[in-house]
């Protein structure tokens, strides 16, 4: 079961992403956040799929918003809390 706090973070992330609110999305990340994606590995091979920090996240998400304006996520389930 997911905690109410983490569920709200997930909902806030979805809302920010789906409304293309770049600053709202970035607000949910730590300044030193790391993001791994196989899509990054393909699109930006020099990253080996990993970007670090808000500047890199800003660039990645802005590019995604520009390239894929109709991309939309929806919450299907929240099943697990992980603290890293």
Buried (B, 14 or more C-beta within 10 A) or exposed (E): EBEEEBBEBBEBBBEBBEEBBBEBBBEBBEEEBEBEBEEBBEBBEEBEBEBEBBEBBBEBBBEBBEEEEEEEEEEEEBEEEEEE
